[in-house]
Each structure stands twice: as C-alpha cells, then as structure tokens.
Amino acid sequence: MHQPEQDIRNRLLVARLPAMPQILIKLIGHLQADDLGMPELAALIAQDAGMTGKVLAVANSSAYHRGIRSANLEQSLVSLGTDMIKTLVISESVFQTFNNFPHSGSTDLRAFWKNSLTAAVLARELARRTGYAQLEEAYLAGLLHNVGRLALLATAPREYAYNFTARDDEDLCAVEQRTLEITHAEAGAWLIERWQLDSFLADSVLYHHEPSARLEAAHPLIRIVRAAHLVAAHGDNPEAILEAAALCGLERADLDELRLNTERQVGKSADHLGIDLAGADDIPSPPAQAAPPLDPVAQRLSEEMRNLVLVSEIGQAFARQQGESGLLESMVRSARMLFDFENALVLLENPTGQALVGAPSGGAQRVSEFSIPLATGGVVAHSALARQTAFVRRDDQALGLAEEQLLRMLGSESMVCVPLVAGARCLGVLVGGLPAWQVNAIRKREHFLKSFGGQAASALENALSERGHARRQLAQVAEEYREASRRVVHEVNNPLSIIKNYLSVLDEKLARQEPVSGEMSILNEEIDRVGQLINSLPDLKPTGAGAESVAVARLASDVVRLFRTTGFLPPNVDVTLAVQDDARIEGDADMLKQVLVNLVKNAIEALAGNGGRIDITSRGLVNRDRKLYVELAVADSGPGLPREVLANLFAAVKSTKDGDHHGLGLSIVHSLVKKLQGHIACRSGSTGTAFEILLPAASAGSTGATPALPARVLGSA
C-alpha cells in the first residue's frame, strides 16, 4: 500500500525547484497579446543583463556578423531578426532553468538537452506546416515536454536516478506510476502550472504520452507536442512516424524532410546556447525498470544508525552553543532541517512549574508573551506532563484555544509537540509546524523525535544550570557588598564618635589656652582611619598591609586613652591595663586597634547603668600547635551573655541594641582576628564576660614600636 512519505507529489510541494525567469513569462505574455514587435523585444531584453550578453554574443558570432561587429543591443537585434531573437530568449531562459534543478549539475544532461531541443524545433516546424499561429509557444512546449523528468530527479534522486536516462516510452511511464505514483508527464504539467504558464502548455506536456486515438479532437498544441515527441524519441520507428504524421494531417514524406532539417537546426541552436552535445547519441538509453525493493529490516537498521549518528552530532552542536539564546536558536534551526518543519518554537516551564512560557528565538519576540497553564489541560500541556510526543491537526475536534494560537503563530496546518525531558524533569516542549500530509510520516520518526528532544533537554539543562549559577554568583556578590557596606558603616562610627568627643575636649582646652598637639595627633589618626575604612569598601576580599611588629602594650594604652580622654568612658566604669611591655605581635597595628576598640566599646555598653570594671590583660606567650602566640584578654564584670547569644556570638546577626548596624561588631572582631592569623574565644557567666585572643608573636629579632600603617580592611566574617 502507498505510504505518504513516498508520495512524490507531496515531495514536489516542498522541493526547492527553480522558478521560471521573469523575462520568459513577460515574453509569453507579449506573444499571447500579439503585440511584440522589435521595440518591445529590445526593451524586454535590455532588462536582463545576462540575456543582453547572450544576444550580443550570438549576433557577433561567425554565423551572423557581416564584417562589422554589432556594437550595441539595437544593432544586434536587427542583425538577428525577430524570429531568432524569440527563439534565443526562450531557449536561454529554459536551459538556465534546467541548470538550476537540484542534481542537474552532477548528471549528464547531453541526451536530455538534445531530445528537448529536437522536440522544440520539430514542434515549431509542425506548427508552421499545420497553420498553428503561435510558433514560439510550440517551440517552448517542445522544450518543456520532458521537464518532469528533471523534477522527479530533483525530488527523488535515489528512486529515479536510473530511469532518468531510460528510454522515453510508455514502459517508462508505467514504471514511474508503479514506483512513484506519478509520471514525468504529470510532474511536468504540475510544474508548468506552478510557473503560471498558459494552460495549453501544461496540457501539451501532460498528454504527450497519450495514445493518438484519444487526441484526434484535442487542441492543436497538444497534438503537435505529441507528434514532436514521437519523432524526437522514436524516429527510428516507422509506426511512430506514421502516427505523428496522422496527428498533424501530414504525409510521411513531410516528416522525413523535417527530420533531415531538424538535426542541423538543433546543432546551430546548441552552439548559440553554449551547450555541448558531442557524444549525446552515444549515451545508452536502457529500458525503464523498477529499483529492487529494499529489505525492510536493513532499511530500518540503516535508518536507526543514521539517527544515532545524527543525535550524536546534534548533541555536540548543542554543546558548542554559547548562552541560552544561542542554544534555543540552534534547537529551532536543527529541528526545522531534520524534520522538515515549516516553523518551530520552544515553550519552557516557568520557575514555578505551573505554566509553559514562550522562549523567543531568532528574533521572534511575540512568542515570549505566550503562556499555557499546565493545570488547564490541552494537548500541549498534556505532552509536557505525560512526557509524550503529541500530534495536532487544525481540523481536530477538541482543539483548544492555545493550540489554535500556536498553529497561527507557526503558520501551519498541523504541529508536533516534542517534550524536552532531562532525567525525570520536563523542561518544556518543542513545537514544530508542518503540513497535514506530513503528520503520518513524522509519526514514524517518533523515536528520533524523542532522541532529539532528549539531547536538546540535556543541553538546555546545562544552560539553565549555568544561568542559575551565574545568578547565584551575582546575588552572592551583591550580598557581600551589602554586608561590607554595613560593616564599614559600623566601623566608621567608632572613630567618628572618638573624633566628635575629641573635638569637644579640644574646644575646652582651646578655651583655657592649653596645648592641644596630642589631641590633634589623635584626631589625624582617627580621620585617617575613617578614610582607610571607606576606601576598603570596593574590595570584597581585602588584603591587609604587610606584617609588622606591633607593641601590644602601647597600642592598648592608646585605645584606653582614647576612651578616657573623649569622655566616652562613664565615671562608674574603671579600666585597668596589665600588658607586659615586651609583648609584641606580628601583624597589622590598625587591625588590632579595631579589635580592641570594638571589644572595649562592647564592654562599656555591657556595664552601662550599673558600672563595673574592664580589664585588658596579657599574661605572656602561649604555645599552640608548636607556634608562639601573645595572649590578650578583654574582660568585664557585667551580667554575662545569654546562652543563645553566646552560641552565635561571632555571626553577623541583629542584636537588641538600637540602630541599624548593631550586632556586627563581634563578627567584625572575629574576621579581623582571623586576618591577623589569630584565634578568639569567649567565656561568659554571671560574674562577667571575657574575650581571649591569641595573636602570632613577633620574632625575637623584632624591636621598636610600629606606627599604625594604612591598611585596606573589610570587616567580613
């Protein structure tokens, strides 16, 4: 039984067959209107540069020029004459069209061209002898009478390659009908109708293999082309010659004379057109025969192997795409090529998993506004939910609104929905539009469709994963900047408070005319520290200044003096300092200063109201993991920390303190100690809280106090 995918009529519809040149269509229109004189011919030819060149070349050939070569188109046309010009325009247009058929460049067309030219010359002479007025129409019909053979070769090269050179007789038509369900006469007539040439041209091609008995009352052009075919293809058969003579009401002697003149005219026409017919008669014309049927098992294995190779290539092509948009465009483009889709688009599952949303590709932005809720049902939604390929026709009874919209967007009669399944997840649906007659054929490629969908889904999943990773990275960077900003603001508050208090002290001393050089020095240091903190904001991963030897006692004394001098230390809070003078650490002085300022400030706040004592002590060196550390402790006699606060002490959480940036201090302290390559711990109970810090001890050769150096400090945990 006939299978739709073998229907050459359908394949003719989608084949890339050439169009007839406009110059020939205009020429035919003028001929039919009987208004084509030399001026009209000249104007028509002048519009086509290629045809103008051909006319000039023929006019200046040895057959036409008389000592003086034609310098322009007008002189060339005069020298050629109207009849020759018409023949040349028709012949050149048709043979350029023949050369544009698929596979014509790789096929020996010498015998085909000679047969076509012979039939054309014969048809024109038969028209002249029978009184048919349209000589050029007869010539064109003879040229085109076998164009269907080129069309069949173009659309079914594998099935028709052998029979293209077969003898042109009724046996050929029978084999064509049996194997392709269309003859070359039918294919040629169909093509001429597509070119919108005169209907009698199409009829003359369609019936050129009809028995002469059926054509006795037919249009003259039909009988002329049938007779020309008999003489051109079967001139060695006396019965064919007699049949041709009877069709045109001529004597056999007339046809014998025509045959003698035709060969000379064909050779001249071929020379004018630049067609080499040498050896055309030596090309064998075997009897037509049907190709042996393919073994269905071998055919299926061959198809499966082809699909496996294609799927592998598709996966590699998808993997090479850059970005999600490039991948979507590649998916659509590949689907259209592999499955002959007229158009295609992709619907992706939205982030909530409740709808399919159009993914724009190839500049098609309209589809991005299209959405199908998965809960409302419909063929496309069911295809995604059930992970099954679906086939939809425009004339389906239960066609939903969403499906109708998709068919209009695709501009197709039918569509196929291919779920994009990666593992257990359906990422979306690829929808391809196609003609209704292709649906049954595409059903047989369902396994290949699923494989294609799987490769596309895997590539899409990777692209979506990369996009999600990029978004997470951006979110992380944004969060780090937000956190950095909060910490810098928190840290800036400390020196600003000190500066504010020192300005008050400075005002009082100036009023009493007391020296203020010490206070000015401290103000300069704190202003520099504010600048350093602000400058650290752009750096998410700050790097401290080079390691230095820091005198812990001196630095701690400076911090205590800051709090005392500025009045930041309440009268009911006593601060004691017990740090050995030789205690030195290897690190950054400004970082250690920040640590101590935060810890002392927190201790003062813990003692607010009731008062108490703050002890800053250092009890010498500690050996930890065969490395020496300076121990430094800041302890208060406050009420201690609640258990839940102690458990998350160094995390950047909100505290119960007023303000937007409280709760960050201890996380900043923890971060700074880590940057100093140290360790920090906290002991807290009803008798108070103590922060114990271990900082790398300076080497034995390090001496001298180290001034605070600029550092890029970012308070991150």
PyMOL commands that set and color helices and strands:
alter all, ss='L'
color gray80, all
select helices_A, chain A and resi 4-6+8-14+22-33+38-46+49-59+73-80+82-99+110-130+135-144+147-155+157-160+163-165+170-180+184-194+199-206+212-215+220-234+238-248+252-273+280-282+296-319+323-339+366-369+374-376+379-386+401-410+436-443+446-511+517-535+552-565+589-606+643-647+665-675
alter helices_A, ss='H'
color red, helices_A
select strands_A, chain A and resi 343-349+355-359+371-373+390-393+414-422+425-434+548-551+573-579+584-587+612-618+621-624+627-636+679-685+688-696
alter strands_A, ss='S'
color yellow, strands_A
deselect
rebuild
show_as cartoon
